[in-house]
Amino acid sequence: MTDRTDAKTFGKTLELHGIGKHFTSRGQTVHALEGIDLSASGGEFVSLVGASGSGKSTLLALIAGLISPSEGEITLGGVPVTGPGPDRGLVFQAASLYPWRSVERNVAFGLELLALNKTERAQRIDWYLAETGLLDRRAALPRQLSGGQQQRVAIARALVCEPAVLLLDEPFGALDVQTKEDMQLLIGKIWQDTGTTVLMVTHDVEEAVFLGQRVIVLGSAPGRIVTEFTVPLPVDRDLAIKRAPEFLELRASIEDMVRAERLGTTNGIRS
Amino acid sequence: MVLSFLVPLLAWWVLSATEVVTSRYLPTPGAVLSAGIEMVESGDLLSDFWASTERVLYGFGLALVVSIPLGILMGSFAAGQALFEPLLGALRYLPAPAFIPLFLIWLGLDEAPKIALIFIGTVFFNTLMTADVVRNVPRVLLDVSYTLGASQTEVLRKVIVPHSVPGIIDAVRVNVAGAWAMLVVAEVVNSTDGLGRSIIQSQRFTQVDEMFVVFIVFGLIGVVTDIALRLLRTAVGRWAE
């Protein structure tokens, strides 16, 4: 099987400069995000954690181009982001598969919009179905799949366009613990196999540390970057690492930070 | 299923056979059956059936051709909704039969006013119901399609329309009954043939048995149409079950 790490869109740097987002409803302005500076270079895995209301999902929607920032600029490989596009794949927490399309045709959606010849299309679909362990379920309809399988289809569907950045919006939040760990291992493997940059929003600090090379903590009201942790763990990780002392220590300090933010204080008082 | 038909049938048979209600007003099932055979043999029933069916096909068909694209447009685009919804929302409350005299003046006494009534009586409802179905396409499906590189037209064609087909068929199932109701009104007011017209004819001669035959035919048309649309819905919308 050919490696896909040389695909041309990979390796671009994603940059956010002074991003702010306000929503106005019934005369009231809500500051969802303020002064976000963030950069993720090619092939990085960045986790974003924060209490609810920290604008985590809004940030992903901005990068995806589904909404526009009120302030600041987002660039990918130096080119400003002006709208949604297949160079930034987005995977939602909620079921987002086309229910009338089979697994294979869900994955094919983005490729149908590109001028690709049949062989190239079929090869790419097969590669990503294999990568996500869905080859034997390719003819199934979404409603015949388990929650974990559905998320795998959503991931394959985003990846088949070979995005420079894969955006994951609490992708495993609705799954049971076992399935969640399987999916964490899978996404780690996919990240290494494809070389794509991953930005994952999660409320699960353990997950953020397990997968991320960096963990960014967002504070709420308005959502802003409070601090950033570098994860001093090897690139290849297995589930056992979740019990390693340095893992637990990092996890605890991030959880303290998130909790402190939620309680509206930044001086790290334990509750 | 069988019981829901059998109980009223039995009640009918008891009431008519015991002459609790005089047979002039309530014919026995047997009398209705022989009236039916007579009507089929004379060819009247079939020609009335075709005359009516043709009107419904034209009137309701035209309503579908207009209402489905319009409803999809209204449901998909805020501008489409702002433009049409207030007007259609008001128009649908105008009782369609009120237009009959106007149609007779404008369109004459022939087929046109009947087809127009069926059209007017169903087009607004079907448009608004289609728009509702389209608005129910989950936001997340639209968002995910845009991130996969789809344009607005592609989202409409590849996401909104396929997601809406089963719901639109359901709307048609509801509104086809309205089409037949409008047909009867049109034929009762002014017609030389058709099933509605034959009911008026039977009233003049107090042939209640013949009326019952027509009622049964209407019932059969309804059941057959519904089964056909259900099968169609199952065939195209298996995913939505």
Interface residues (C-beta under 8 A of the other chain):
Chain A: A61 A64 G65 L66 G83 P84 G85 P86 R88 G89 L90 F92 A94 A95 S96 Y98 P99 W100 F109 G110 E112 L113 L114 L141 P142 R143 A154 R157 A158 C161
Chain B: P138 V140 L141 D143 V144 S145 Y146 T147 L148 G149 A150 S151 E154 K158 V159 P162 H163 G237 R238 W239 A240
